[in-house]
């Protein structure tokens, strides 16, 4: 099932996220629920809830009948922390 999910994400979701400097990571799939997080600049974006519902969930549900719901896990990704650190280093130069 994870291969199907990744295939849909690769074709319909990732290309759009990459244009904004972001990506997506699937955490797990259980009982029809896909749990995922956004990476890069999409992590913590003010529009992430809308993107999760309107893009990720709609594409997965439309293309994989076994997916009932897609849930965005909101946490601070390592990518975002590293990006913030690089910005701080640039400010202090």
Contact map, one row per residue, 1 for C-alpha under 8 A:
111110000000000000000000000010000000000000000000000000000000000000000000000000000000000000000
111111000000000000000000000110000000000000000000000000000000000000000000000000000000000000000
111111100000000000000000000000000000000000000000000000000000000000000000000000000000000000000
111111110000000000000000000000000000000000000000000000000000000100000000000000000000000000000
111111111000000000000000000000000000000000000000000000000001000100000000000000000000000000000
011111111100000000000000010000000000000000000000000000000000000000000000000000000000000000000
001111111110000000000000000000000000000000000000000000000000000000000000000000000000000000000
000111111111100000000000000000000000000000000000000000000011001000000000000000000000000000000
000011111111110000000000000000000000000000000000000000010001000000000000000000000000000000000
000001111111111000000000000000000000000000000000000000000000000000000000000000000000000000000
000000111111111000000000000000000000000000000000000000000000000000000000000000000000000000000
000000011111111100000000000000000000000000000000000000000010000000000000000000000000000000000
000000011111111110000000000000000000000000000000000000110010000000000000000000000000000000000
000000001111111111000011000000000000000000000000000000000000000000000000000000000000000000000
000000000111111111100000000000000000000000000000000000000000000000000000000000000000000000000
000000000001111111110000000000000000000000000000000000000000000000000000000000000000000000000
000000000000111111111111000000000000000001000000000000000000000000000000000000000000000000000
000000000000011111111110000000000000000000000000000000000000000000000000000000000000000000000
000000000000001111111100000000000000000000000000000000000000000000000000000000000000000000000
000000000000000111111100000000000000000011000000000000000000000000000000000000000000000000000
000000000000000011111110000000000000000111000000000000000000000000000000000000000000000000000
000000000000000011111111000000000000011111100000000000000000000000000000000000000000000000000
000000000000010011001111100000000000011101000000000000000000000000000000000000000000000000000
000000000000010010000111110000000001111000000000000000000000000000000000000000000000000000000
000000000000000000000011111000000001111000000000000000000000000000000000000000000000000000000
000001000000000000000001111100000111100000000000000000000000000000000000000000000000000000000
000000000000000000000000111110000111100000000000000000000000000000000000000000000000000000000
010000000000000000000000011111000111000000000000000000000000000000000000000000000000000000000
110000000000000000000000001111111110000000000000000000000000000000000000000000000000000000000
000000000000000000000000000111111100000000000000000000000000000000000000000000000000000000000
000000000000000000000000000011111000000000000000000000000000000000000000000000000000000000000
000000000000000000000000000011111100000000000000000000000000000001111000000000000000000000000
000000000000000000000000000011111110000000000000000000000000000000111110000000000000000000000
000000000000000000000000011111011111000000000000000000000000000000101110000000000000000000000
000000000000000000000000011110001111100000000000000000000000000000000111100000000000000000000
000000000000000000000001111100000111110000000000000000000000000000000111100000000000000000000
000000000000000000000001111000000011111000100000000000000000000000000001111000000000000000000
000000000000000000000111100000000001111101110001000000000000000000000001000010000000000000000
000000000000000000000111100000000000111111100000000000000000000000000000000010110000000000000
000000000000000000001110000000000000011111100000000000000000000000000000000010110010000000000
000000000000000000011100000000000000001111111000000000000000000000000000000000010000000000000
000000000000000010011110000000000000011111111001000000000000000000000000000000000000000000000
000000000000000000000100000000000000111111111001000000000000000000000000011110010000000000000
000000000000000000000000000000000000010011111101000000000000000000000000011100000000000000000
000000000000000000000000000000000000000011111111000000000000000000000000000000000000000000000
000000000000000000000000000000000000000000011111100000000000000000000000000000000000000000000
000000000000000000000000000000000000000000001111111000000000000000000000000000000000000000000
000000000000000000000000000000000000010001111111111100000000000000000000000000000000000000000
000000000000000000000000000000000000000000000111111110000000000000000001000000000000000000000
000000000000000000000000000000000000000000000011111111100000000000000000000000000000000000000
000000000000000000000000000000000000000000000011111111110000000000000000000000000000000000000
000000000000000000000000000000000000000000000001111111111000000000000111000000000000000000000
000000000000000000000000000000000000000000000000111111111100000000000100000000000000000000000
000000000000000000000000000000000000000000000000011111111100000000000000000000000000000000000
000000000000100000000000000000000000000000000000011111111110000000000000000000000000000000000
000000001000100000000000000000000000000000000000001111111111000000000100000000000000000000000
000000000000000000000000000000000000000000000000000111111111100000001110000000000000000000000
000000000000000000000000000000000000000000000000000011111111110000000000000000000000000000000
000000010001100000000000000000000000000000000000000000111111111000000000000000000000000000000
000010011000000000000000000000000000000000000000000000011111111100100100000000000000000000000
000000000000000000000000000000000000000000000000000000001111111111111000000000000000000000000
000000000000000000000000000000000000000000000000000000000111111110000000000000000000000000000
000000010000000000000000000000000000000000000000000000000011111110000000000000000000000000000
000110000000000000000000000000000000000000000000000000000001111111100000000000000000000000000
000000000000000000000000000000000000000000000000000000000000111111110000000000000000000000000
000000000000000000000000000000010000000000000000000000000000100111110000000000000000000000000
000000000000000000000000000000011100000000000000000000000001100111111100000000000000000000000
000000000000000000000000000000011000000000000000000000000000100011111100000000000000000000000
000000000000000000000000000000011100000000000000000000001000100000111110000000000000000000000
000000000000000000000000000000001111000000000000000110011001000000111111000000000000000000000
000000000000000000000000000000001111000000000000000100001000000000001111100000000000000000000
000000000000000000000000000000000011110000000000100100000000000000000111110000000000000000000
000000000000000000000000000000000011100000000000000000000000000000000011111000000000000000000
000000000000000000000000000000000000100000110000000000000000000000000001111100000000000000000
000000000000000000000000000000000000100000110000000000000000000000000000111110000000000000000
000000000000000000000000000000000000000000110000000000000000000000000000011111011000000000000
000000000000000000000000000000000000011100100000000000000000000000000000001111111000000000000
000000000000000000000000000000000000000000000000000000000000000000000000000111111100000000000
000000000000000000000000000000000000001100000000000000000000000000000000000011111110000000000
000000000000000000000000000000000000001110100000000000000000000000000000000111111111000000000
000000000000000000000000000000000000000000000000000000000000000000000000000111111111100000000
000000000000000000000000000000000000000000000000000000000000000000000000000001111111110000000
000000000000000000000000000000000000000100000000000000000000000000000000000000111111111000000
000000000000000000000000000000000000000000000000000000000000000000000000000000011111111100000
000000000000000000000000000000000000000000000000000000000000000000000000000000001111111110000
000000000000000000000000000000000000000000000000000000000000000000000000000000000111111111000
000000000000000000000000000000000000000000000000000000000000000000000000000000000011111111100
000000000000000000000000000000000000000000000000000000000000000000000000000000000001111111110
000000000000000000000000000000000000000000000000000000000000000000000000000000000000111111111
000000000000000000000000000000000000000000000000000000000000000000000000000000000000011111111
000000000000000000000000000000000000000000000000000000000000000000000000000000000000001111111
000000000000000000000000000000000000000000000000000000000000000000000000000000000000000111111
000000000000000000000000000000000000000000000000000000000000000000000000000000000000000011111
